[in-house]
Amino acid sequence: MSRIRETFARLQAEGRVALMPYLTVGFPERESTLELVPALEAAGASLFELGVPFSDPLADGATIQRSTQRALQNGITLADCLDTTARLRERGVRAPLLLMGYFNPLLRFGVERACRELAAAGGDGWIIPDMPPEESAELQAAATNHGLDMIMFVAPTTPEQRIAEIAARASGFIYVVSLTGVTGERQSMAANLGEVLQRVRRHTDLPLVVGFGISRPEHVAEVARLADGAIVGSALLAHLEQLPPDRLVPGAAAFVQHLLGT
């Protein structure tokens, strides 16, 4: 059983929702991720989406764009993200670790090489928002060959037939985009989120994890009633931006506990 599947099975048995923080590797400082991930895992986070900095993050709003620019200024590359994954495992992190990034850096690095090194580092899969299913065969084959999951996206505007096609290719879980637009904090969840999740559920038994716009405890509680997991990115990064260096790690952990209501 993969680490992702085991995590969701355990949480389902415990009646708990998975909280999956998004952290840009190398933000705010080059080594920050190595301190943040263990602290957030101890605070209750179940999985991690580790952002690979890229100059043109098309799916991301201003907050994540700022974080990726800072990480690029800190010199972070895909190789550094792979190394960070390995170092987190050395530090005892047990939660699933997925690299989220755009395809260009991965293509330049080499698809087969990237999958081989991510698996060797103890990573669990890829989240590639600009990878259409029709163009994913090479990456999927390499990922499968190395025991990695390929996370696929479904949006509120995705037609029924395409949902079925995406679900047939996905593994690990389905990333359900809660609204149209880019990442960023929102005041409330989309009114049709339950309907969107029902449409996806008709085509897969994989866990459904909701992202984009989750920023408050009530959002996480709402997702817990409807889906298997919630991703928080922009709200967490915006919180990190406001913290002094000596409060970064405890402040981030407190924010995760706040979202979970613990």
GUPATI-691364 format. One line per 8 residues: number of its first residue (from 1); for each residue x, y, z of C-alpha. Coordinates in steps of 0.001 Angstrom, whole numbers, plus 500000, padded with zeros to 6 digits. Each point is the difference from the previous one (the first is absolute). Last residue first. Example, Ala and Ser with C-alpha at 12.3 -4.5 7.8 and 13.67 -1.06 7.14 Angstrom:
2	513670,498940,507140; 498630,496560,500660
END
This chain:
262	492718,521776,517749; 497543,501675,497633; 501724,498609,496927; 500591,503451,498531; 501233,501302,503363; 502354,497027,500393; 501455,500806,496590; 500426,503660,500992
254	501675,499027,503278; 502534,497899,498082; 500786,502939,497705; 500499,502323,502968; 502235,497463,501757; 502204,499763,496872; 500140,503661,498991; 500162,501595,503442
246	503764,500678,500119; 499943,501207,496390; 497237,502554,500599; 496600,498884,498669; 497970,501988,497483; 501221,498197,496881; 499296,496666,501667; 496328,500912,500305
238	499850,500844,496297; 501608,496629,499286; 497381,498204,502095; 497082,501829,498403; 501447,499433,496519; 500400,496258,500443; 497379,497981,501824; 498955,496674,498501
230	496979,498189,501439; 499409,496255,500125; 497476,497194,499822; 496918,501792,498691; 496561,501352,500908; 499666,500403,503756; 503744,500542,500458; 499880,502668,497276
222	497592,502016,502131; 502198,499627,503088; 503068,501088,498019; 498131,503085,498773; 498752,500735,503521; 503592,499906,501256; 500969,502688,497476; 502193,500337,496887
214	498875,497588,497321; 499882,501956,496725; 501445,497478,497572; 500062,496299,500957; 497698,497077,500722; 501218,496424,500385; 497881,497108,498756; 501208,496530,501007
206	499936,497459,497166; 496790,498010,499537; 499418,501514,496579; 497440,500973,497356; 496818,500821,501899; 502135,501723,502643; 500954,502706,497507; 496400,501084,499441
198	499282,499871,503727; 503041,502190,500659; 498768,502632,497558; 496545,499986,501586; 501440,500433,503475; 502182,502885,498814; 497055,501851,498422; 499921,502912,502467
190	503733,500589,499624; 501725,500396,503358; 499997,503318,501827; 502169,503054,500601; 502720,498894,497601; 503796,499756,500237; 501908,499378,496804; 500626,497520,497197
182	498898,500898,496490; 496586,500100,498365; 496951,497741,499948; 499071,498497,503339; 500522,496998,502284; 502726,498330,497954; 499650,496301,500762; 503376,498267,500212
174	499238,496302,499523; 501935,497575,502191; 502888,497552,499866; 499519,499007,496364; 498442,501676,496997; 499668,498681,496441; 496457,498598,500167; 498868,502950,502098
166	501137,502411,497292; 498048,498174,497285; 496852,499818,502167; 500267,503692,500859; 500405,500672,496264; 496700,498301,499264; 498202,502028,502670; 501302,503385,498853
158	502555,501866,502171; 498684,503472,500924; 500134,499491,503768; 503622,498866,499572; 501570,496534,500143; 503749,499584,500412; 502146,496875,499848; 502583,498772,502500
150	502567,497593,498607; 501172,497535,502659; 503538,498655,500199; 501085,496349,500065; 503038,500480,497773; 498560,498390,496863; 496692,501726,500688; 501695,503397,499981
142	501906,499226,496800; 496850,498828,498226; 497979,502939,501274; 502657,502482,498922; 500160,498602,496485; 496220,499645,499642; 499089,503457,501340; 499205,501848,496784
134	496324,499036,499695; 499569,500391,503775; 500927,503669,499716; 503149,500944,502000; 499821,503658,501039; 498992,499280,503612; 502758,497428,500681; 499525,498304,503395
126	502585,497234,500232; 500495,497011,502272; 501113,498347,503215; 503456,501250,500839; 502513,497889,501907; 503140,501447,498409; 500468,496893,497846; 496467,500438,498662
118	500661,503645,499165; 503318,499064,498386; 498505,497367,497688; 497064,502233,499105; 502251,502943,499176; 502392,497832,497983; 497165,498565,497927; 498560,503433,499303
110	503278,501784,499307; 501133,503172,501747; 498800,502120,497070; 496656,498225,499962; 499615,500387,503775; 500837,503689,499848; 497479,500497,497148; 497171,497930,501505
102	498801,502282,502740; 500340,499033,503619; 498520,498228,502980; 502279,497447,501632; 498186,497566,502250; 501074,498945,503483; 497894,497405,501837; 500339,500294,503794
94	502808,498146,501791; 502456,502806,500714; 502925,498539,501957; 502736,502554,499371; 501569,497743,497365; 496645,500004,498213; 500092,503802,499990; 503552,499888,498622
86	498882,497834,497080; 497162,502353,499117; 502307,503010,500299; 502428,498344,497562; 497210,499566,497467; 499014,503632,500468; 503637,501081,499620; 500239,498108,496705
78	496813,501754,498855; 501776,503307,500608; 500150,502449,502922; 502457,502900,499690; 498644,502179,502809; 498829,502458,497345; 498014,497115,498541; 498487,499394,503437
70	499022,503666,500313; 498389,499919,496552; 498172,496813,500938; 498656,501600,503175; 498837,503117,498198; 498212,497913,497359; 498379,497977,502785; 498493,503173,501450
62	499096,501589,496657; 497922,497156,498613; 501079,496663,498604; 498844,497957,497033; 502471,501517,497534; 503126,499724,502148; 502379,501713,497535; 503469,500303,501572
54	499921,496624,501708; 500659,498958,503596; 499234,496327,500755; 497197,500006,502553; 499869,497300,502651; 496487,498660,500519; 500003,498272,503354; 497824,497309,501576
46	498342,499481,503402; 500457,503306,501826; 499233,499669,503716; 502358,502312,501916; 502779,497386,500011; 499828,499916,496192; 500103,503805,499984; 503173,500002,502123
38	501687,497339,497865; 499148,501954,496807; 501022,503452,501233; 503611,499351,501009; 501241,498425,496766; 497790,502359,498017; 501804,503023,501428; 503444,499060,498631
30	500160,502485,497106; 498053,502697,501787; 496371,501088,499596; 499600,497781,498137; 502517,497446,498692; 497450,497386,498960; 496621,501666,499575; 497744,498509,502645
22	496502,498655,499372; 498328,498536,503055; 497907,496836,499696; 497382,499531,502690; 498463,496546,499834; 496518,499743,501518; 499432,497794,503012; 497566,497152,500731
14	502728,497806,501491; 499427,497201,497479; 499936,502623,497240; 503257,501459,501285; 501681,496593,499946; 498800,499169,496490; 501063,503458,498787; 503513,499572,501362
6	500372,496431,498754; 499016,501053,496478; 502536,502822,500004; 502806,497826,501398; 499319,497403,497326; 498620,496594,500966
END
